[in-house]
């Protein structure tokens, strides 16, 4: 079984190990394969939280 660290490839929409695609196409590293599998969900949640903070900062 492959060992981490794990990355999520934005080009192929797959989870990879260090030997995968170029860094510019990846999110990570993540400690576990499961964390990498949920990378896009984490990005969406962070973006929503930051957008909400921006709205509050701007008084909207």
MDTraj code that builds the backbone (N, CA, C; nanometers):
import mdtraj as md
import numpy as np

residues = "UNK UNK UNK UNK UNK UNK UNK UNK UNK UNK UNK UNK UNK UNK UNK UNK UNK UNK UNK UNK UNK UNK UNK UNK UNK UNK UNK UNK UNK UNK UNK UNK UNK UNK UNK UNK UNK UNK UNK UNK UNK UNK UNK UNK UNK UNK UNK UNK UNK UNK UNK UNK UNK UNK UNK UNK UNK UNK UNK UNK".split()
xyz = np.array([
    [0.0842, -0.1184, 0.0000],
    [0.0000, 0.0000, 0.0000],
    [0.0884, 0.1243, 0.0000],
    [0.0525, 0.2211, -0.0816],
    [0.1299, 0.3445, -0.0916],
    [0.1221, 0.4236, 0.0381],
    [0.2296, 0.4914, 0.0672],
    [0.2380, 0.5767, 0.1848],
    [0.2283, 0.7223, 0.1401],
    [0.1818, 0.8077, 0.2315],
    [0.1708, 0.9506, 0.2032],
    [0.3067, 1.0159, 0.1969],
    [0.3144, 1.1433, 0.1783],
    [0.1999, 1.2334, 0.1802],
    [0.1139, 1.2174, 0.0549],
    [-0.0077, 1.2668, 0.0666],
    [-0.1064, 1.2533, -0.0393],
    [-0.1388, 1.3903, -0.0978],
    [-0.1765, 1.3906, -0.2252],
    [-0.2098, 1.5133, -0.2962],
    [-0.3370, 1.4902, -0.3772],
    [-0.4103, 1.5990, -0.4043],
    [-0.5253, 1.5916, -0.4937],
    [-0.4857, 1.6603, -0.6234],
    [-0.4921, 1.5875, -0.7337],
    [-0.4550, 1.6410, -0.8647],
    [-0.5754, 1.7117, -0.9274],
    [-0.5613, 1.8416, -0.9511],
    [-0.6682, 1.9203, -1.0122],
    [-0.6824, 1.8909, -1.1616],
    [-0.5772, 1.8436, -1.2230],
    [-0.5785, 1.8134, -1.3665],
    [-0.6549, 1.6843, -1.3953],
    [-0.6334, 1.5815, -1.3129],
    [-0.6934, 1.4503, -1.3366],
    [-0.8049, 1.4148, -1.2383],
    [-0.8267, 1.5012, -1.1386],
    [-0.9299, 1.4782, -1.0368],
    [-0.9090, 1.3448, -0.9663],
    [-0.7829, 1.3209, -0.9288],
    [-0.7477, 1.1974, -0.8598],
    [-0.6572, 1.2275, -0.7412],
    [-0.6482, 1.1304, -0.6521],
    [-0.5563, 1.1378, -0.5393],
    [-0.4254, 1.0724, -0.5813],
    [-0.3151, 1.1379, -0.5487],
    [-0.1834, 1.0898, -0.5902],
    [-0.0863, 1.0922, -0.4733],
    [0.0223, 1.0200, -0.4909],
    [0.1335, 1.0288, -0.3966],
    [0.2324, 1.1322, -0.4501],
    [0.3438, 1.1445, -0.3837],
    [0.4449, 1.2444, -0.4201],
    [0.4894, 1.2320, -0.5663],
    [0.4841, 1.1138, -0.6233],
    [0.5324, 1.0906, -0.7595],
    [0.4302, 1.1247, -0.8672],
    [0.3245, 1.1959, -0.8319],
    [0.2194, 1.2279, -0.9274],
    [0.2536, 1.3472, -1.0143],
    [0.1533, 1.4220, -1.0498],
    [0.1665, 1.5365, -1.1399],
    [0.2500, 1.6485, -1.0785],
    [0.2772, 1.7472, -1.1612],
    [0.3539, 1.8641, -1.1180],
    [0.2801, 1.9374, -1.0058],
    [0.3563, 2.0019, -0.9202],
    [0.3006, 2.0734, -0.8050],
    [0.1923, 2.1729, -0.8453],
    [0.2082, 2.2379, -0.9589],
    [0.1119, 2.3412, -0.9991],
    [-0.0277, 2.2853, -1.0238],
    [-0.0387, 2.1540, -1.0373],
    [-0.1679, 2.0902, -1.0623],
    [-0.2265, 2.0250, -0.9379],
    [-0.1632, 2.0464, -0.8209],
    [-0.2040, 1.9686, -0.7039],
    [-0.2369, 2.0546, -0.5830],
    [-0.3228, 1.9993, -0.4991],
    [-0.3488, 2.0523, -0.3654],
    [-0.2840, 1.9571, -0.2669],
    [-0.2307, 2.0110, -0.1607],
    [-0.1700, 1.9261, -0.0585],
    [-0.0325, 1.9751, -0.0235],
    [0.0355, 1.9021, 0.0566],
    [0.0153, 1.7615, 0.0915],
    [-0.0851, 1.7427, 0.2049],
    [-0.1427, 1.6241, 0.2076],
    [-0.2337, 1.5809, 0.3133],
    [-0.1744, 1.4581, 0.3805],
    [-0.2035, 1.4424, 0.5078],
    [-0.1492, 1.3295, 0.5836],
    [-0.2104, 1.1961, 0.5440],
    [-0.3382, 1.1977, 0.5041],
    [-0.4054, 1.0728, 0.4705],
    [-0.4683, 1.0816, 0.3317],
    [-0.4903, 0.9648, 0.2739],
    [-0.5577, 0.9583, 0.1436],
    [-0.6992, 1.0166, 0.1547],
    [-0.7662, 0.9880, 0.2651],
    [-0.9028, 1.0376, 0.2843],
    [-0.9068, 1.1904, 0.2859],
    [-0.8108, 1.2535, 0.3529],
    [-0.8054, 1.4000, 0.3528],
    [-0.7897, 1.4525, 0.2103],
    [-0.7033, 1.3903, 0.1320],
    [-0.6818, 1.4330, -0.0062],
    [-0.8080, 1.4129, -0.0901],
    [-0.8811, 1.3047, -0.0652],
    [-1.0049, 1.2787, -0.1393],
    [-1.1077, 1.3884, -0.1175],
    [-1.1028, 1.4549, -0.0022],
    [-1.1987, 1.5599, 0.0314],
    [-1.1394, 1.6999, 0.0157],
    [-1.0320, 1.7116, -0.0605],
    [-0.9626, 1.8397, -0.0758],
    [-1.0535, 1.9485, -0.1317],
    [-1.1291, 1.9186, -0.2346],
    [-1.2142, 2.0210, -0.2957],
    [-1.3245, 2.0658, -0.2015],
    [-1.3751, 1.9746, -0.1219],
    [-1.4760, 2.0104, -0.0224],
    [-1.4164, 2.1082, 0.0787],
    [-1.2951, 2.0814, 0.1224],
    [-1.2280, 2.1710, 0.2163],
    [-1.2049, 2.3089, 0.1572],
    [-1.1663, 2.3138, 0.0303],
    [-1.1457, 2.4416, -0.0374],
    [-1.2772, 2.5184, -0.0446],
    [-1.3847, 2.4516, -0.0825],
    [-1.5155, 2.5171, -0.0931],
    [-1.5607, 2.5712, 0.0422],
    [-1.5405, 2.4935, 0.1476],
    [-1.5797, 2.5381, 0.2815],
    [-1.4979, 2.6591, 0.3253],
    [-1.3676, 2.6561, 0.3003],
    [-1.2826, 2.7711, 0.3362],
    [-1.3214, 2.8946, 0.2565],
    [-1.3472, 2.8772, 0.1267],
    [-1.3862, 2.9909, 0.0439],
    [-1.5164, 3.0525, 0.0926],
    [-1.6125, 2.9699, 0.1268],
    [-1.7403, 3.0214, 0.1767],
    [-1.7198, 3.0969, 0.3077],
    [-1.6388, 3.0409, 0.3963],
    [-1.6125, 3.1073, 0.5244],
    [-1.5432, 3.2423, 0.5017],
    [-1.4458, 3.2456, 0.4131],
    [-1.3755, 3.3707, 0.3853],
    [-1.4652, 3.4714, 0.3143],
    [-1.5510, 3.4248, 0.2243],
    [-1.6473, 3.5147, 0.1597],
    [-1.7408, 3.5762, 0.2628],
    [-1.7851, 3.4960, 0.3591],
    [-1.8721, 3.5465, 0.4651],
    [-1.7988, 3.6506, 0.5496],
    [-1.6730, 3.6241, 0.5818],
    [-1.5936, 3.7214, 0.6576],
    [-1.5792, 3.8516, 0.5793],
    [-1.5584, 3.8423, 0.4480],
    [-1.5496, 3.9625, 0.3646],
    [-1.6805, 4.0403, 0.3673],
    [-1.7931, 3.9701, 0.3556],
    [-1.9233, 4.0374, 0.3590],
    [-1.9431, 4.1087, 0.4920],
    [-1.9059, 4.0439, 0.6011],
    [-1.9191, 4.1059, 0.7332],
    [-1.8269, 4.2266, 0.7456],
    [-1.7062, 4.2162, 0.6947],
    [-1.6097, 4.3256, 0.7002],
    [-1.6617, 4.4465, 0.6215],
    [-1.7239, 4.4186, 0.5071],
    [-1.7744, 4.5247, 0.4208],
    [-1.9121, 4.5737, 0.4636],
    [-1.9707, 4.5127, 0.5658],
    [-2.0998, 4.5557, 0.6169],
    [-2.2178, 4.5154, 0.5315],
    [-2.2053, 4.4056, 0.4581],
    [-2.3165, 4.3583, 0.3739],
    [-2.3863, 4.2426, 0.4384],
])
top = md.Topology()
chain = top.add_chain()
for i, resn in enumerate(residues, 1):
    res = top.add_residue(resn, chain, resSeq=i)
    for name in ("N", "CA", "C"):
        top.add_atom(name, md.element.get_by_symbol(name[0]), res)
traj = md.Trajectory(xyz[None], top)
